[in-house]
Amino acid sequence: MLEEPERILETMRRRELDIQILELQLKHGLTKKRAESKLLIMYYKACNVVSRAKLMMHGINSHDVKAPDPPGSPDQIDPWNDHQKKRI
């Protein structure tokens, strides 16, 4: 049961990092797709609100769940990268 909240928290942290990156790109004028970036930021924020509500419904705070592995850990495989070796 604890695996799902960990996954939710990890996804929320990734979205927050993506939000920060998009906001910095907008701030420094590094993107030409301003409207799309702003919509994506709003979407990620809404997803994080829904995820927090789901965790609260289960009675789980971010302090109750251990920190997830860093993104570069060998336990995580990127499904979109065809060049990674697949585990059997």
C-alpha positions as CSV (number, residue, x, y, z in Angstrom):
1,M,0.0,0.0,0.0
2,L,2.9,2.3,0.6
3,E,4.2,1.9,-2.9
4,E,1.4,3.9,-4.5
5,P,1.9,7.0,-2.3
6,E,5.6,6.9,-2.9
7,R,5.0,6.9,-6.6
8,I,2.5,9.8,-6.3
9,L,5.0,11.9,-4.3
10,E,7.7,11.2,-6.8
11,T,5.5,12.2,-9.7
12,M,4.5,15.4,-7.8
13,R,8.2,16.2,-7.3
14,R,8.9,15.7,-11.0
15,R,6.0,17.9,-12.0
16,E,7.3,20.7,-9.6
17,L,10.7,20.5,-11.1
18,D,9.1,20.7,-14.6
19,I,7.1,23.7,-13.5
20,Q,10.3,25.5,-12.2
21,I,12.1,24.8,-15.5
22,L,9.1,26.1,-17.6
23,E,8.8,29.2,-15.5
24,L,12.6,29.9,-15.9
25,Q,12.3,29.4,-19.6
26,L,9.4,31.9,-19.8
27,K,11.2,34.4,-17.5
28,H,14.4,34.4,-19.7
29,G,12.5,34.2,-23.0
30,L,14.0,30.8,-24.0
31,T,10.7,29.5,-25.5
32,K,8.6,30.7,-28.4
33,K,5.6,28.7,-27.2
34,R,4.6,30.9,-24.3
35,A,0.9,30.1,-24.3
36,E,1.5,26.3,-24.4
37,S,4.1,26.6,-21.6
38,K,1.7,28.6,-19.4
39,L,-1.1,26.0,-20.1
40,L,1.3,23.2,-19.2
41,I,2.2,24.9,-16.0
42,M,-1.4,25.3,-15.0
43,Y,-2.1,21.7,-15.9
44,Y,0.8,20.4,-13.8
45,K,-0.3,22.5,-10.9
46,A,-3.8,21.2,-11.2
47,C,-2.5,17.6,-11.3
48,N,-0.5,18.2,-8.1
49,V,-3.6,19.5,-6.3
50,V,-5.5,16.4,-7.3
51,S,-2.6,14.2,-6.2
52,R,-2.4,16.0,-2.8
53,A,-6.1,15.5,-2.3
54,K,-5.7,11.8,-3.1
55,L,-3.0,11.4,-0.6
56,M,-5.0,13.3,2.0
57,M,-8.0,11.0,1.4
58,H,-5.7,8.1,2.3
59,G,-4.6,10.0,5.4
60,I,-1.0,10.3,4.1
61,N,1.2,13.3,4.5
62,S,4.4,13.8,2.7
63,H,6.2,13.2,6.0
64,D,4.8,9.7,6.3
65,V,6.3,8.4,3.1
66,K,10.1,7.8,2.6
67,A,11.9,9.8,-0.1
68,P,11.9,8.1,-3.5
69,D,15.1,7.0,-5.2
70,P,16.8,9.7,-7.3
71,P,15.9,9.6,-11.0
72,G,19.3,8.2,-12.0
73,S,19.0,5.1,-9.8
74,P,19.4,1.7,-11.5
75,D,16.0,0.6,-10.3
76,Q,14.2,3.1,-12.6
77,I,14.1,2.6,-16.3
78,D,12.8,5.2,-18.7
79,P,10.1,3.6,-20.9
80,W,10.6,6.2,-23.6
81,N,14.3,5.5,-24.1
82,D,14.9,2.7,-26.6
83,H,18.6,2.6,-25.9
84,Q,18.5,1.4,-22.4
85,K,19.0,-2.3,-21.7
86,K,15.8,-4.0,-20.7
87,R,15.7,-6.2,-17.6
88,I,14.6,-9.7,-18.0
